[in-house]
Amino acid sequence: MRKEKQVAVVVGAGPGLGAAAARRFAEADMTAVLVSRNTERLKDLAAGIDGAVAYPCDATDEVEVEEMFTYIEAEHGPVEVLVYNPGGGFGRTSVVDQSAERFRLVWEFTAFGGFLCGRAVAQRMQKRGHGTILFTGATASLRGGKGFAAFASGKFALRALGQSMARELGPDGIHVAQINIDGMIGESSDGSKLDPVEIAETYYGLHKQSKTNWTHELDIRPWSEAW
């Protein structure tokens, strides 16, 4: 039986920010759908969030992505929020030692998957005239760094995708925003890391913004950062 609760889909749901974001939207009485290729970890994460659903999917596979959103909307209700939160690809590898295969894979799950998931959900949100799409970026979304050619290329592309989608979909009532996380995520006693629970609260706040005051891009960094 179809449920009428709104749905928040978190693609790239790991134990840090992905799980925190899913939990925050679930606390707002939405059905949180956690998506990842890591099936076993996904089940454990979903089990710890009230009413959450685990859905294994390769976000870089067009057919799998389309089937996923069709299934979610048929079984759980309309997708009101998409959080695209790709992980991996962060390790340093010099350009001269970079394999073409690694570069392609990092770009695919960082940027191409964002396109596939963003397009699929936008097609559905357009018909309803509302929705929120949030892309998780990084420092590498703004500048390249030594050893990060693949990661930065993917994050730059994801940011450009978000900017284009924001301008195209805003008039249709769809809020698209890019969040550039400039720092490490985790627990720390000295304020040197970003708390995933607090980041998730920011994500939820973006979703709840009035369309008269939409934020399309913001940077998040720890308060203790030296300037």
C-alpha positions, 0 to 999 in steps of 0.5 A, a space after each residue: 500500500 502506498 504511503 503518503 509520507 514524503 521521502 528523503 533519499 540519501 545517495 552515498 549513505 555512509 556512517 558519517 554525514 549520510 547517516 546523519 542526514 537520513 536520521 535528521 529527515 526521518 526525525 521530520 517525519 519523512 521516510 529516509 531511503 539510504 542508498 549505497 553500493 555497500 549492501 551490508 553496511 547499508 542494512 545496518 545503517 538503515 536499521 538504526 534509523 526509525 522507519 528508514 529503508 535500505 536500497 542498494 544501487 549503483 548511482 552510475 548506472 542509468 537503468 538502476 537509478 531510474 528503477 530505484 526512483 520508480 520503485 521508491 515513489 511507488 512503494 514509499 511516496 513522493 521524493 521531496 528531498 535528494 541528498 547526493 553525497 558521494 564518498 571515496 576518491 579522496 586519496 592523493 594520486 599524482 597526475 603522472 601516476 593516475 590511471 585512466 580507469 581510476 580517473 574515470 571511476 572517480 568522475 563517474 561516482 562523483 559527478 555522473 551519478 549526481 547527474 543521473 540521480 538529479 535528473 531522475 528526481 527532477 523529472 518527478 519533482 517538476 510535475 509536483 512543483 516542489 522539491 529539494 536537491 542537495 549536492 555535497 561538495 568539498 574544498 576540491 569543488 572550488 580549487 584543485 590541489 596536488 594529488 587531487 586531479 581526479 577528485 577535484 575534477 569530479 567535484 568541480 563538475 558536480 558543482 557546475 551541474 548544481 549551478 546549472 540545475 539551480 537556474 533551470 529548475 528554480 522557476 519550477 519550484 525546485 531548490 538546488 543547493 551545493 554544500 562545500 564541506 571544507 574540513 574533515 568530518 568526525 568527532 573532535 575535542 578541539 573543534 578541528 572536525 565538523 560534526 556530521 549531526 550539525 551538518 545534517 541540521 544545515 541540510 535540513 535547514 536548506 530544505 526548509 528555506 522559503 523560496 524567497 530566500 533560497 541559498 544555492 551554495 554555501 561553505 562549511 568549515 570548522 570554527 577553529 580553522 586558522 586563517 
